[in-house]
């Protein structure tokens, strides 16, 4: 090796030894990754829901959700509401707050209301969704005696409570979460925006076959009852 090549080799070796260490890349913890994914799904769901004519109301926790629903009932002039049993939400606390504010409350699943006869005469049906599908803004509701399908179909205004943690990335994930046994045993409704039809002169008409207004109250953090 020539003297010139020796010099070049020593220079390269010196530069290599003096090079600053590569910065360490710290990957987020699992919880951070989950939180980021949750925020993305939430934003995706809100955008899709808005695109199909639904309205999203964001609440930090269950207490905030009750306050926001009470405000909605007042501003929208809703004089009566029917509530189903909550899945993770304390429906009784919500019923008491709305009743205290002057809204006539019917609790589905007890003697206060006959779902088949009375719900169409009530201003709003309030129900908690089992799951939601982010890309389409779709709500998944499993029919139960205390949360019948009619609660989200008959009243002209539909208010749906949704835990942000139950927003899923696709239909297949929602079906897996519900499970084949539940699907076989209970009726399932998928709601994507307010009711709409194009049966009349091929023009979109809102509210012919179901609610004209759909509000989804997205609850950020778990509060009172476990999932």
Residue frames as a rotation matrix with the C-alpha (Angstrom) as fourth column:
UNK 1
0.581 0.814 0.000 0.00
0.814 -0.581 0.000 0.00
0.000 0.000 -1.000 0.00
UNK 2
-0.127 -0.631 0.765 1.40
0.586 -0.670 -0.456 3.41
0.800 0.390 0.455 -0.98
UNK 3
-0.853 -0.250 -0.458 2.05
0.519 -0.495 -0.697 6.23
-0.053 -0.832 0.552 1.48
UNK 4
-0.785 0.606 0.131 -0.90
-0.512 -0.753 0.413 8.11
0.349 0.257 0.901 0.02
UNK 5
0.015 0.826 -0.563 -3.27
-0.124 0.560 0.819 5.21
0.992 0.057 0.111 0.66
UNK 6
-0.387 -0.224 -0.895 -1.91
0.809 0.384 -0.446 4.84
0.443 -0.896 0.032 4.21
UNK 7
-0.998 0.001 -0.061 -2.71
0.026 -0.899 -0.436 8.49
-0.055 -0.437 0.898 4.90
UNK 8
-0.435 0.896 -0.086 -6.23
-0.634 -0.237 0.736 8.17
0.639 0.375 0.671 3.47
UNK 9
-0.021 0.407 -0.913 -6.85
0.342 0.861 0.376 5.03
0.940 -0.304 -0.157 5.56
UNK 10
-0.677 -0.285 -0.678 -5.73
0.726 -0.107 -0.680 6.75
0.122 -0.952 0.279 8.77
UNK 11
-0.917 0.387 0.096 -7.94
-0.388 -0.922 0.004 9.77
0.091 -0.033 0.995 8.02
UNK 12
-0.156 0.907 -0.391 -10.94
-0.413 0.300 0.860 7.52
0.897 0.296 0.328 7.42
UNK 13
-0.166 0.038 -0.985 -10.27
0.686 0.723 -0.088 5.60
0.709 -0.690 -0.146 10.64
UNK 14
-0.919 -0.224 -0.326 -10.01
0.392 -0.620 -0.679 8.84
-0.050 -0.752 0.658 12.61
UNK 15
-0.683 0.727 0.071 -13.23
-0.636 -0.640 0.431 10.20
0.359 0.249 0.900 11.16
UNK 16
-0.032 0.685 -0.728 -14.97
-0.008 0.728 0.685 6.95
0.999 0.028 -0.018 11.98
UNK 17
-0.411 -0.192 -0.891 -13.83
0.817 0.355 -0.453 7.05
0.404 -0.915 0.011 15.62
UNK 18
-0.968 -0.024 -0.250 -14.89
0.143 -0.870 -0.472 10.69
-0.206 -0.493 0.845 16.06
UNK 19
-0.609 0.785 0.111 -18.33
-0.031 -0.164 0.986 10.22
0.793 0.597 0.124 14.53
UNK 20
-0.552 0.496 0.670 -21.14
-0.834 -0.326 -0.446 11.11
-0.003 -0.805 0.593 16.86
UNK 21
-0.902 0.240 0.358 -23.09
0.144 0.951 -0.274 8.12
-0.406 -0.196 -0.893 18.09
UNK 22
-0.673 0.733 0.098 -26.31
0.147 0.003 0.989 7.36
0.725 0.680 -0.110 16.27
UNK 23
-0.558 0.528 0.640 -29.31
-0.820 -0.470 -0.326 8.71
0.129 -0.707 0.695 18.17
UNK 24
-0.954 0.266 0.137 -31.32
0.205 0.915 -0.348 6.03
-0.218 -0.305 -0.927 19.91
UNK 25
-0.527 0.848 -0.052 -34.80
-0.514 -0.270 0.814 5.55
0.676 0.456 0.579 18.61
UNK 26
-0.934 0.258 0.248 -37.20
-0.122 0.422 -0.898 4.84
-0.337 -0.869 -0.363 21.46
UNK 27
-0.658 0.747 -0.095 -40.37
0.172 0.272 0.947 3.13
0.733 0.607 -0.308 20.35
UNK 28
-0.222 0.651 0.726 -43.55
-0.853 -0.490 0.179 4.08
0.472 -0.580 0.664 22.18
UNK 29
-0.873 0.044 0.487 -44.74
-0.300 0.738 -0.604 1.76
-0.386 -0.673 -0.631 24.89
UNK 30
-0.775 0.614 0.152 -47.72
0.602 0.643 0.473 -0.49
0.193 0.458 -0.868 24.13
UNK 31
-0.017 0.808 -0.589 -50.01
0.821 -0.325 -0.469 1.86
-0.570 -0.492 -0.658 26.00
UNK 32
-0.313 -0.165 -0.935 -48.79
-0.211 -0.948 0.238 4.83
-0.926 0.272 0.262 23.97
UNK 33
-0.994 -0.049 -0.099 -49.26
-0.109 0.274 0.956 2.92
-0.020 0.961 -0.277 20.72
UNK 34
-0.482 0.875 -0.050 -52.76
0.876 0.483 -0.001 1.96
0.024 -0.044 -0.999 21.81
UNK 35
0.012 0.475 -0.880 -53.60
0.473 -0.778 -0.414 5.56
-0.881 -0.411 -0.234 22.70
UNK 36
-0.654 -0.313 -0.689 -52.34
-0.414 -0.614 0.672 6.82
-0.633 0.725 0.272 19.34
UNK 37
-0.941 0.336 0.044 -54.34
0.249 0.599 0.761 4.16
0.230 0.727 -0.647 17.50
UNK 38
-0.260 0.887 -0.381 -57.41
0.911 0.095 -0.400 5.03
-0.319 -0.451 -0.834 19.59
UNK 39
-0.173 0.147 -0.974 -57.14
0.004 -0.989 -0.150 8.71
-0.985 -0.030 0.171 18.70
UNK 40
-0.897 -0.210 -0.388 -56.82
-0.378 -0.089 0.922 7.85
-0.228 0.974 0.000 15.02
UNK 41
-0.738 0.674 0.014 -59.88
0.631 0.683 0.368 5.61
0.239 0.280 -0.930 15.11
UNK 42
-0.122 0.697 -0.706 -61.85
0.722 -0.426 -0.545 8.22
-0.681 -0.577 -0.451 17.00
UNK 43
-0.397 -0.101 -0.912 -60.98
-0.345 -0.905 0.250 10.93
-0.851 0.414 0.324 14.46
UNK 44
-0.987 0.019 -0.158 -61.76
-0.138 0.392 0.909 8.58
0.080 0.920 -0.385 11.59
UNK 45
-0.510 0.850 -0.132 -65.13
0.859 0.496 -0.128 7.67
-0.043 -0.179 -0.983 13.09
UNK 46
-0.082 0.474 -0.877 -66.09
0.362 -0.806 -0.469 11.31
-0.929 -0.356 -0.105 13.68
UNK 47
-0.674 -0.229 -0.702 -65.19
-0.502 -0.555 0.663 12.25
-0.542 0.799 0.259 10.11
UNK 48
-0.940 0.332 -0.079 -67.19
0.172 0.662 0.729 9.34
0.294 0.672 -0.679 8.68
UNK 49
-0.340 0.845 -0.412 -70.16
0.874 0.123 -0.470 10.00
-0.346 -0.520 -0.781 10.97
UNK 50
-0.225 0.199 -0.954 -70.23
-0.046 -0.980 -0.194 13.67
-0.973 0.000 0.229 9.95
UNK 51
-0.883 -0.228 -0.409 -70.03
-0.402 -0.080 0.912 12.65
-0.241 0.970 -0.021 6.30
UNK 52
-0.749 0.653 -0.112 -73.25
0.470 0.644 0.604 10.63
0.466 0.399 -0.789 6.55
UNK 53
-0.127 0.749 0.651 -75.17
-0.085 -0.662 0.745 13.34
0.988 0.039 0.147 8.39
UNK 54
0.509 0.249 -0.824 -74.60
0.744 0.353 0.567 12.34
0.432 -0.902 -0.006 12.01
UNK 55
0.482 -0.320 0.815 -73.39
-0.404 -0.907 -0.117 14.71
0.777 -0.273 -0.567 14.70
UNK 56
0.059 -0.575 -0.816 -70.56
0.673 0.627 -0.393 13.87
0.738 -0.526 0.424 17.09
UNK 57
0.695 0.083 0.714 -70.43
-0.452 -0.722 0.524 15.24
0.558 -0.687 -0.464 20.64
UNK 58
-0.056 -0.819 -0.572 -67.17
0.242 0.544 -0.803 14.59
0.969 -0.183 0.167 22.48
UNK 59
0.811 0.308 0.498 -67.13
-0.425 -0.274 0.863 14.12
0.402 -0.911 -0.091 26.26
UNK 60
-0.172 -0.973 0.155 -64.06
-0.817 0.053 -0.574 13.66
0.550 -0.226 -0.804 28.42
UNK 61
-0.995 -0.100 -0.018 -65.80
-0.070 0.798 -0.598 11.23
0.074 -0.594 -0.801 30.78
UNK 62
-0.499 0.857 -0.127 -69.21
0.775 0.507 0.376 9.95
0.387 0.089 -0.918 31.82
UNK 63
-0.129 0.428 -0.895 -70.03
0.716 -0.584 -0.383 12.98
-0.686 -0.690 -0.230 33.97
UNK 64
-0.685 -0.197 -0.702 -69.29
-0.271 -0.825 0.496 15.27
-0.676 0.530 0.511 31.05
UNK 65
-0.929 0.369 0.033 -71.42
0.204 0.435 0.877 13.06
0.309 0.822 -0.479 28.78
UNK 66
-0.194 0.889 -0.414 -74.43
0.975 0.128 -0.180 13.49
-0.107 -0.439 -0.892 31.08
UNK 67
-0.193 0.062 -0.979 -73.94
0.249 -0.962 -0.110 17.27
-0.949 -0.265 0.171 31.07
UNK 68
-0.877 -0.226 -0.425 -73.68
-0.321 -0.383 0.866 17.40
-0.358 0.896 0.263 27.27
UNK 69
-0.719 0.693 0.055 -76.78
0.588 0.563 0.580 15.27
0.371 0.450 -0.813 26.76
UNK 70
-0.037 0.699 -0.714 -78.72
0.863 -0.337 -0.375 17.48
-0.503 -0.630 -0.591 29.18
UNK 71
-0.437 -0.200 -0.877 -77.56
-0.137 -0.949 0.284 20.52
-0.889 0.244 0.388 27.20
UNK 72
-0.997 0.064 -0.051 -78.58
-0.036 0.211 0.977 18.86
0.074 0.975 -0.208 23.92
UNK 73
-0.414 0.899 -0.141 -82.04
0.907 0.421 0.023 18.03
0.080 -0.118 -0.990 25.28
UNK 74
0.021 0.394 -0.919 -82.53
0.517 -0.791 -0.328 21.67
-0.856 -0.468 -0.220 26.27
UNK 75
-0.549 -0.328 -0.769 -81.22
-0.348 -0.746 0.567 23.28
-0.760 0.579 0.295 23.09
UNK 76
-0.979 0.179 -0.094 -83.04
-0.008 0.430 0.903 20.84
0.202 0.885 -0.420 20.77
UNK 77
-0.419 0.872 0.254 -86.31
-0.904 -0.427 -0.026 21.29
0.086 -0.241 0.967 22.66
UNK 78
-0.476 0.210 -0.854 -86.69
-0.059 0.961 0.269 17.58
0.877 0.178 -0.445 23.42
UNK 79
-0.093 0.559 0.824 -89.50
-0.908 -0.386 0.160 17.22
0.407 -0.733 0.544 25.94
UNK 80
0.724 0.340 0.600 -89.45
-0.572 0.782 0.248 13.44
-0.385 -0.523 0.760 26.34
UNK 81
-0.132 -0.822 -0.555 -86.85
-0.907 0.325 -0.266 10.70
0.399 0.468 -0.788 26.08
UNK 82
0.942 0.332 0.047 -86.75
-0.328 0.886 0.326 6.91
0.067 -0.323 0.944 26.39
UNK 83
0.002 -0.990 0.141 -83.65
-0.996 -0.015 -0.092 5.31
0.093 -0.140 -0.986 27.84
UNK 84
0.680 0.070 -0.730 -82.43
-0.120 0.993 -0.016 1.77
0.724 0.099 0.683 27.55
UNK 85
0.912 -0.410 -0.026 -80.20
0.154 0.282 0.947 0.05
-0.381 -0.867 0.320 30.06
UNK 86
0.537 -0.790 -0.297 -76.55
-0.843 -0.518 -0.147 1.05
-0.038 0.329 -0.944 29.81
UNK 87
0.750 -0.440 -0.494 -73.75
0.204 0.864 -0.460 -1.33
0.629 0.244 0.738 28.87
UNK 88
-0.254 -0.877 -0.409 -70.95
0.852 -0.003 -0.524 0.60
0.458 -0.481 0.748 30.57
UNK 89
-0.729 0.037 0.684 -72.83
-0.111 -0.992 -0.066 3.83
0.676 -0.124 0.727 31.34
UNK 90
-0.797 0.487 -0.358 -74.99
0.489 0.171 -0.855 4.49
-0.355 -0.856 -0.374 34.41
UNK 91
-0.597 0.628 0.499 -78.30
0.420 -0.286 0.861 5.12
0.684 0.724 -0.094 32.64
UNK 92
0.272 0.738 -0.618 -80.09
0.934 -0.047 0.355 5.80
0.233 -0.674 -0.702 35.93
UNK 93
-0.271 -0.459 -0.846 -77.86
0.638 -0.744 0.199 8.81
-0.721 -0.486 0.494 36.66
UNK 94
-0.982 -0.065 0.176 -78.63
0.183 -0.549 0.816 10.18
0.043 0.833 0.551 33.19
UNK 95
-0.241 0.970 0.042 -82.38
0.659 0.132 0.741 9.59
0.713 0.206 -0.670 33.64
UNK 96
0.225 0.305 -0.925 -82.38
0.945 -0.300 0.130 11.41
-0.237 -0.904 -0.356 36.97
UNK 97
-0.660 -0.538 -0.525 -80.50
0.387 -0.842 0.376 14.41
-0.644 0.045 0.764 35.53
UNK 98
-0.899 0.338 0.278 -82.84
0.170 -0.315 0.934 14.76
0.403 0.887 0.226 32.53
UNK 99
0.012 0.945 -0.326 -85.92
0.823 0.175 0.540 14.31
0.568 -0.275 -0.776 34.68
UNK 100
-0.048 -0.129 -0.990 -84.65
0.836 -0.548 0.031 16.98
-0.547 -0.827 0.134 37.09
UNK 101
-0.883 -0.353 -0.309 -84.30
0.122 -0.809 0.575 19.33
-0.453 0.470 0.757 34.10
UNK 102
-0.220 0.914 -0.342 -87.94
-0.567 -0.405 -0.717 18.81
-0.794 0.037 0.607 33.15
UNK 103
-0.497 0.018 -0.867 -87.65
-0.801 0.374 0.467 16.14
0.333 0.927 -0.171 30.45
UNK 104
0.499 0.720 0.483 -90.26
-0.819 0.574 -0.010 13.37
-0.284 -0.390 0.876 30.68
UNK 105
-0.525 -0.834 -0.171 -88.37
-0.851 0.521 0.074 10.08
0.027 0.184 -0.983 30.97
UNK 106
0.771 0.637 0.001 -89.49
-0.637 0.771 -0.009 6.57
-0.006 0.006 1.000 30.03
UNK 107
-0.303 -0.876 0.374 -87.23
-0.837 0.432 0.336 3.68
-0.457 -0.212 -0.864 31.04
UNK 108
0.290 0.351 -0.890 -87.41
-0.800 0.600 -0.024 0.87
0.526 0.719 0.455 28.51
UNK 109
-0.484 -0.453 -0.748 -87.51
-0.073 0.873 -0.482 -2.57
0.872 -0.179 -0.456 30.07
UNK 110
-0.913 0.308 -0.268 -89.82
0.331 0.177 -0.927 -1.72
-0.238 -0.935 -0.263 32.94
UNK 111
-0.155 0.981 0.116 -93.49
0.939 0.183 -0.292 -0.78
-0.307 0.063 -0.950 33.27
UNK 112
-0.239 0.039 -0.970 -92.84
0.124 -0.990 -0.070 2.87
-0.963 -0.137 0.232 32.38
UNK 113
-0.109 0.148 -0.983 -93.16
-0.894 -0.447 0.032 2.27
-0.435 0.882 0.181 28.65
UNK 114
0.469 0.249 0.847 -94.36
0.198 0.905 -0.376 -0.34
-0.860 0.344 0.376 26.19
UNK 115
-0.483 -0.826 -0.290 -91.65
-0.020 -0.321 0.947 -0.21
-0.875 0.463 0.139 23.50
UNK 116
-0.687 0.187 0.702 -93.87
0.707 0.396 0.586 -1.35
-0.168 0.899 -0.404 20.66
UNK 117
0.259 0.945 0.200 -96.61
0.959 -0.276 0.066 1.22
0.118 0.174 -0.978 21.29
UNK 118
0.798 0.237 -0.553 -95.08
0.470 -0.820 0.326 4.34
-0.376 -0.521 -0.766 22.83
UNK 119
-0.085 -0.976 -0.201 -91.61
0.648 -0.207 0.732 4.99
-0.756 -0.068 0.650 21.43
UNK 120
-0.369 -0.045 0.928 -92.78
0.887 -0.316 0.337 6.64
0.278 0.948 0.157 18.21
UNK 121
0.637 0.672 0.377 -94.53
0.484 -0.730 0.483 9.31
0.600 -0.125 -0.790 20.32
UNK 122
0.671 -0.498 -0.549 -91.36
0.486 -0.264 0.833 10.10
-0.560 -0.826 0.065 22.31
UNK 123
0.884 -0.273 -0.380 -89.00
-0.421 -0.817 -0.394 12.84
-0.203 0.509 -0.837 21.15
UNK 124
0.106 -0.954 -0.282 -85.70
-0.907 0.024 -0.421 10.98
0.409 0.300 -0.862 21.62
UNK 125
0.974 0.021 -0.226 -84.39
0.057 0.941 0.332 7.49
0.220 -0.337 0.916 22.13
UNK 126
0.309 -0.899 0.309 -81.16
-0.930 -0.353 -0.098 7.28
0.197 -0.257 -0.946 24.13
UNK 127
0.998 -0.003 0.066 -79.15
-0.005 0.993 0.120 4.09
-0.066 -0.120 0.991 23.92
UNK 128
0.221 -0.975 0.024 -75.56
-0.668 -0.133 0.732 2.95
-0.711 -0.178 -0.681 24.34
UNK 129
0.622 -0.084 -0.779 -73.84
-0.692 0.407 -0.596 1.36
0.367 0.910 0.195 21.35
UNK 130
0.904 -0.352 0.242 -72.06
0.190 0.838 0.512 -1.94
-0.383 -0.417 0.824 21.72
UNK 131
-0.175 -0.971 0.161 -69.38
0.656 0.007 0.755 -1.00
-0.734 0.238 0.636 19.16
UNK 132
0.728 0.318 -0.607 -68.67
-0.251 -0.701 -0.668 1.34
-0.638 0.639 -0.430 16.25
UNK 133
0.334 -0.585 0.739 -66.82
0.866 0.500 0.005 0.93
-0.372 0.639 0.673 12.95
UNK 134
-0.082 -0.465 -0.881 -64.46
0.286 -0.858 0.427 3.82
-0.955 -0.217 0.203 12.27
UNK 135
-0.887 -0.441 0.138 -64.14
0.274 -0.261 0.926 3.95
-0.372 0.859 0.353 8.45
UNK 136
-0.575 0.738 0.354 -67.91
0.535 0.011 0.845 4.09
0.619 0.675 -0.401 7.84
UNK 137
-0.801 0.275 0.531 -69.14
-0.524 -0.752 -0.400 5.88
0.289 -0.599 0.747 10.98
UNK 138
-0.029 0.814 -0.580 -71.37
-0.246 0.557 0.793 2.87
0.969 0.166 0.184 11.70
UNK 139
-0.364 0.031 0.931 -72.84
-0.931 -0.009 -0.364 2.05
-0.003 -0.999 0.032 15.12
UNK 140
-0.525 0.166 -0.834 -73.36
-0.068 0.969 0.236 -1.57
0.848 0.181 -0.498 16.14
UNK 141
-0.381 0.521 0.763 -76.34
-0.923 -0.260 -0.283 -2.12
0.051 -0.813 0.580 18.46
UNK 142
-0.863 0.100 -0.495 -77.27
0.081 0.995 0.060 -5.52
0.499 0.012 -0.867 19.89
UNK 143
-0.071 0.944 0.323 -80.97
-0.576 -0.304 0.759 -5.82
0.815 -0.132 0.565 20.69
UNK 144
-0.899 -0.104 -0.425 -81.82
0.288 0.591 -0.754 -6.81
0.329 -0.800 -0.502 24.27
UNK 145
0.035 0.972 -0.234 -85.13
0.912 0.064 0.405 -6.69
0.408 -0.227 -0.884 26.20
UNK 146
0.437 0.089 -0.895 -83.83
0.660 -0.708 0.252 -3.62
-0.611 -0.701 -0.368 28.07
UNK 147
-0.349 -0.507 -0.788 -82.23
-0.298 -0.738 0.606 -2.16
-0.889 0.446 0.106 24.90
UNK 148
0.277 0.533 0.799 -84.64
0.536 0.605 -0.589 -3.06
-0.798 0.591 -0.118 22.09
UNK 149
-0.573 -0.490 0.657 -83.92
0.805 -0.183 0.564 -2.20
-0.156 0.852 0.499 18.46
UNK 150
0.296 0.816 0.496 -86.99
0.855 -0.458 0.242 0.04
0.425 0.353 -0.834 18.41
UNK 151
0.544 -0.137 -0.828 -85.23
0.583 -0.648 0.490 2.44
-0.603 -0.750 -0.272 20.79
UNK 152
-0.446 -0.786 -0.428 -82.88
0.115 -0.524 0.844 3.50
-0.887 0.327 0.324 17.98
UNK 153
-0.827 0.136 0.545 -85.46
0.562 0.212 0.800 3.21
-0.006 0.968 -0.252 15.19
UNK 154
0.006 0.992 0.123 -88.78
0.973 -0.035 0.230 4.75
0.233 0.118 -0.965 16.27
UNK 155
0.437 0.190 -0.879 -88.14
0.535 -0.840 0.085 8.10
-0.723 -0.508 -0.468 18.03
UNK 156
0.939 0.010 0.345 -87.38
0.310 -0.466 -0.829 10.95
0.152 0.885 -0.440 15.59
UNK 157
0.431 -0.852 0.298 -84.13
-0.767 -0.520 -0.377 11.80
0.476 -0.066 -0.877 17.40
UNK 158
0.845 -0.244 -0.475 -81.56
0.350 0.925 0.147 9.15
0.404 -0.291 0.867 18.26
UNK 159
0.463 -0.727 0.507 -78.90
-0.837 -0.547 -0.019 9.87
0.291 -0.415 -0.862 20.89
UNK 160
0.827 -0.242 -0.507 -76.25
0.212 0.970 -0.117 7.17
0.520 -0.010 0.854 21.13
UNK 161
0.646 -0.675 0.356 -73.58
-0.690 -0.317 0.651 6.91
-0.326 -0.666 -0.671 23.81
UNK 162
0.864 -0.427 -0.266 -70.32
0.133 0.703 -0.698 5.34
0.485 0.568 0.665 22.68
UNK 163
0.670 -0.741 -0.050 -67.14
0.044 -0.027 0.999 4.53
-0.741 -0.671 0.014 24.56
UNK 164
0.517 -0.554 -0.652 -64.15
-0.849 -0.425 -0.313 5.65
-0.104 0.716 -0.691 22.50
UNK 165
-0.470 -0.755 0.457 -62.44
-0.710 0.631 0.313 2.36
-0.525 -0.178 -0.832 23.37
UNK 166
-0.077 0.544 0.836 -65.22
0.233 0.825 -0.515 0.52
-0.970 0.155 -0.190 21.50
UNK 167
0.682 0.170 -0.711 -64.48
-0.605 -0.416 -0.679 2.16
-0.411 0.893 -0.182 18.15
UNK 168
0.223 -0.535 0.815 -63.02
0.219 0.842 0.493 -0.59
-0.950 0.069 0.305 15.97
UNK 169
-0.498 -0.615 -0.611 -61.10
-0.367 -0.489 0.791 -0.47
-0.786 0.618 0.018 12.68
UNK 170
-0.779 0.201 -0.594 -63.35
-0.548 0.243 0.801 -2.66
0.305 0.949 -0.079 10.52
UNK 171
0.251 0.967 -0.043 -66.57
-0.885 0.248 0.393 -4.66
0.391 -0.061 0.918 10.31
UNK 172
0.248 -0.199 -0.948 -64.76
0.041 0.980 -0.195 -7.97
0.968 0.009 0.251 10.85
UNK 173
-0.811 -0.583 -0.045 -63.32
0.101 -0.063 -0.993 -6.70
0.576 -0.810 0.110 14.14
UNK 174
-0.482 0.721 0.498 -66.79
-0.871 -0.455 -0.184 -5.66
0.094 -0.523 0.847 15.30
UNK 175
0.477 0.680 -0.557 -68.26
-0.627 0.707 0.326 -9.05
0.616 0.194 0.764 14.44
UNK 176
-0.172 -0.620 -0.765 -65.45
0.284 0.713 -0.641 -10.78
0.943 -0.327 0.053 16.31
UNK 177
-0.906 -0.180 0.382 -66.01
-0.261 -0.473 -0.841 -8.54
0.333 -0.862 0.382 19.32
UNK 178
-0.036 0.971 0.236 -69.74
-0.985 -0.074 0.156 -9.29
0.169 -0.227 0.959 19.36
UNK 179
-0.766 -0.370 0.526 -69.15
-0.476 0.876 -0.077 -13.01
-0.432 -0.310 -0.847 18.90
UNK 180
-0.783 0.426 -0.452 -71.10
-0.260 0.436 0.861 -15.66
0.564 0.792 -0.231 16.97
UNK 181
-0.636 0.571 -0.519 -73.18
0.759 0.586 -0.286 -16.76
0.141 -0.575 -0.806 19.97
UNK 182
-0.485 0.448 -0.751 -74.48
0.215 -0.772 -0.599 -13.23
-0.848 -0.451 0.278 20.61
UNK 183
-0.749 0.177 -0.639 -75.16
-0.639 -0.449 0.624 -12.71
-0.177 0.876 0.450 16.90
UNK 184
-0.780 0.449 -0.437 -77.14
0.120 0.791 0.600 -15.96
0.615 0.415 -0.671 16.78
UNK 185
-0.490 0.572 -0.658 -79.13
0.872 0.341 -0.352 -15.19
0.023 -0.746 -0.666 19.93
UNK 186
-0.004 0.440 -0.898 -79.90
0.473 -0.790 -0.390 -11.46
-0.881 -0.427 -0.205 19.56
UNK 187
0.693 0.273 0.668 -80.95
0.720 -0.321 -0.616 -9.13
0.046 0.907 -0.418 16.75
UNK 188
-0.254 -0.852 -0.458 -78.24
0.704 -0.488 0.517 -6.74
-0.663 -0.191 0.724 15.63
UNK 189
0.863 0.480 0.160 -78.72
0.475 -0.659 -0.583 -3.27
-0.174 0.579 -0.797 14.11
UNK 190
-0.362 -0.932 0.015 -76.04
0.865 -0.330 0.379 -1.35
-0.348 0.150 0.925 12.23
UNK 191
0.734 0.637 -0.234 -76.78
0.560 -0.763 -0.321 2.36
-0.383 0.105 -0.918 12.05
UNK 192
-0.470 -0.849 0.242 -74.92
0.851 -0.363 0.380 4.61
-0.234 0.385 0.893 9.61
UNK 193
-0.988 0.060 0.139 -76.23
-0.026 -0.972 0.233 8.15
0.149 0.227 0.962 9.93
UNK 194
-0.428 0.903 0.021 -79.86
-0.561 -0.247 -0.790 9.32
-0.708 -0.350 0.613 10.14
UNK 195
-0.090 0.504 0.859 -82.51
0.514 0.762 -0.394 7.31
-0.853 0.406 -0.327 8.30
UNK 196
-0.337 -0.012 -0.941 -82.59
-0.661 -0.709 0.246 8.05
-0.670 0.705 0.231 4.58
UNK 197
-0.011 0.369 0.929 -84.34
0.515 0.799 -0.311 6.69
-0.857 0.475 -0.199 1.51
UNK 198
-0.760 -0.181 -0.624 -84.38
-0.423 -0.592 0.686 7.34
-0.494 0.785 0.373 -2.23
UNK 199
-0.605 0.594 0.531 -87.62
0.643 0.758 -0.114 5.45
-0.470 0.272 -0.840 -2.87
UNK 200
0.460 0.838 -0.294 -89.53
0.535 -0.526 -0.661 8.66
-0.709 0.147 -0.690 -3.63
UNK 201
1.000 0.011 -0.016 -88.62
-0.008 -0.541 -0.841 9.95
-0.018 0.841 -0.540 -7.11
UNK 202
0.478 -0.877 -0.054 -85.03
0.768 0.446 -0.460 8.74
0.427 0.178 0.886 -6.53
UNK 203
0.121 -0.395 0.910 -84.39
-0.265 -0.897 -0.354 11.73
0.957 -0.198 -0.214 -4.26
UNK 204
-0.619 -0.432 -0.655 -82.76
0.501 0.425 -0.754 11.37
0.604 -0.795 -0.047 -0.84
UNK 205
0.280 0.728 0.626 -85.30
-0.343 -0.533 0.774 11.98
0.897 -0.431 0.101 1.92
UNK 206
-0.775 -0.632 0.003 -84.24
-0.170 0.205 -0.964 11.98
0.609 -0.748 -0.266 5.58
UNK 207
-0.847 0.298 0.440 -86.27
-0.478 -0.065 -0.876 10.42
-0.232 -0.952 0.197 8.39
UNK 208
-0.077 0.870 -0.487 -88.88
-0.870 0.181 0.460 8.40
0.488 0.459 0.743 6.48
UNK 209
0.404 0.201 -0.892 -87.94
-0.034 0.978 0.205 5.00
0.914 -0.052 0.402 7.89
UNK 210
0.232 -0.387 -0.892 -86.34
0.931 0.354 0.088 6.07
0.282 -0.851 0.443 11.16
UNK 211
0.333 -0.096 -0.938 -84.75
0.648 -0.700 0.301 8.95
-0.685 -0.708 -0.171 13.09
UNK 212
0.861 -0.015 0.508 -84.17
0.384 -0.634 -0.671 12.27
0.333 0.773 -0.540 11.34
UNK 213
0.487 -0.704 0.517 -81.40
-0.724 -0.657 -0.212 13.25
0.489 -0.271 -0.829 13.76
UNK 214
0.754 -0.351 -0.556 -78.51
0.493 0.861 0.125 11.16
0.435 -0.368 0.822 15.03
UNK 215
0.498 -0.625 0.601 -76.21
-0.750 -0.658 -0.064 12.38
0.435 -0.419 -0.797 17.80
UNK 216
0.577 -0.404 -0.710 -73.31
0.458 0.880 -0.128 10.25
0.676 -0.251 0.693 19.02
UNK 217
0.758 -0.327 0.565 -71.83
-0.626 -0.609 0.487 11.17
0.185 -0.723 -0.666 22.39
UNK 218
0.438 -0.706 -0.556 -68.29
0.185 0.676 -0.713 9.78
0.880 0.209 0.427 22.43
UNK 219
0.960 -0.025 0.278 -67.04
-0.277 -0.204 0.939 9.18
0.033 -0.979 -0.203 25.96
UNK 220
0.353 -0.925 -0.139 -63.30
-0.658 -0.140 -0.740 9.42
0.665 0.352 -0.658 26.42
UNK 221
-0.694 -0.718 0.061 -62.48
-0.514 0.434 -0.740 7.72
0.505 -0.545 -0.670 29.69
UNK 222
-0.117 0.615 -0.780 -64.05
0.393 0.750 0.532 4.90
0.912 -0.244 -0.330 31.62
UNK 223
-0.465 -0.012 0.885 -65.72
-0.579 -0.752 -0.315 6.13
0.669 -0.659 0.343 34.77
UNK 224
-0.120 0.563 0.818 -68.50
-0.993 -0.069 -0.097 4.43
0.002 -0.823 0.567 36.63
UNK 225
0.670 0.429 0.606 -69.09
-0.441 0.887 -0.140 0.90
-0.597 -0.173 0.783 35.41
UNK 226
-0.390 -0.889 0.240 -66.60
-0.295 0.368 0.882 -1.65
-0.872 0.273 -0.406 34.01
UNK 227
-0.140 0.259 -0.956 -66.74
-0.989 0.014 0.148 -2.67
0.052 0.966 0.254 30.36
